[in-house]
Amino acid sequence: MGLGDKVRNKAQEMGGKAKEATGNATDNEDLQREGHADQAQANAKQAGEKVKDTVGDVRDRMDDERDR
């Protein structure tokens, strides 16, 4: 996963936490849900990027083994 993607995903997650906290403080259920949804979306993106990274690592190891 690229560094830019990591930063954007983390920023989305942190923004979601802030929205949720603001919603909690103001008893705004819509803002709470929106914050929670932002966090879930960011976490899903992060999980997808980790899968891509793992597949790339496995492919690299297989290439290394084949080259030996």
C-alpha positions in Angstrom: 0.0 0.0 0.0 1.3 3.4 -0.9 2.1 5.9 1.8 -0.4 8.3 0.4 -3.2 5.7 0.6 -2.2 5.0 4.2 -2.4 8.7 5.1 -5.7 9.2 3.4 -7.3 6.2 5.0 -6.0 7.1 8.4 -7.2 10.7 7.9 -10.7 9.4 7.0 -10.7 7.1 10.1 -9.7 10.0 12.4 -12.2 12.3 10.8 -14.9 9.6 11.4 -13.8 9.4 15.1 -14.1 13.2 15.4 -17.6 13.2 13.8 -18.7 10.4 16.0 -17.4 12.1 19.2 -19.0 15.4 18.1 -22.3 13.5 17.6 -22.0 11.9 21.0 -21.3 15.3 22.6 -24.3 16.9 20.9 -26.7 14.0 20.9 -26.7 14.1 17.1 -27.4 10.6 16.0 -27.0 11.4 12.3 -23.5 12.7 13.0 -22.7 9.6 15.2 -23.8 7.3 12.4 -21.9 9.3 9.7 -18.7 9.1 11.8 -19.1 5.4 12.4 -19.7 4.9 8.7 -16.5 6.9 7.8 -14.5 4.8 10.2 -15.9 1.5 8.8 -15.2 2.6 5.2 -11.6 3.6 6.1 -11.0 0.3 7.9 -12.3 -1.6 4.9 -10.0 0.2 2.6 -7.1 -0.4 4.9 -7.9 -4.2 5.0 -8.1 -4.3 1.2 -4.7 -2.6 0.9 -3.2 -5.1 3.4 -4.5 -8.0 1.3 -2.8 -6.4 -1.8 0.4 -6.0 0.1 0.3 -9.6 1.3 -0.3 -10.9 -2.2 2.6 -8.8 -3.5 4.9 -10.2 -0.7 3.9 -13.8 -1.5 4.5 -13.2 -5.2 7.9 -11.7 -4.5 8.8 -14.7 -2.3 7.7 -17.1 -5.0 9.8 -15.2 -7.6 12.8 -15.4 -5.3 12.4 -19.1 -4.8 12.0 -19.7 -8.5 15.2 -17.7 -9.2 17.3 -19.8 -6.9 
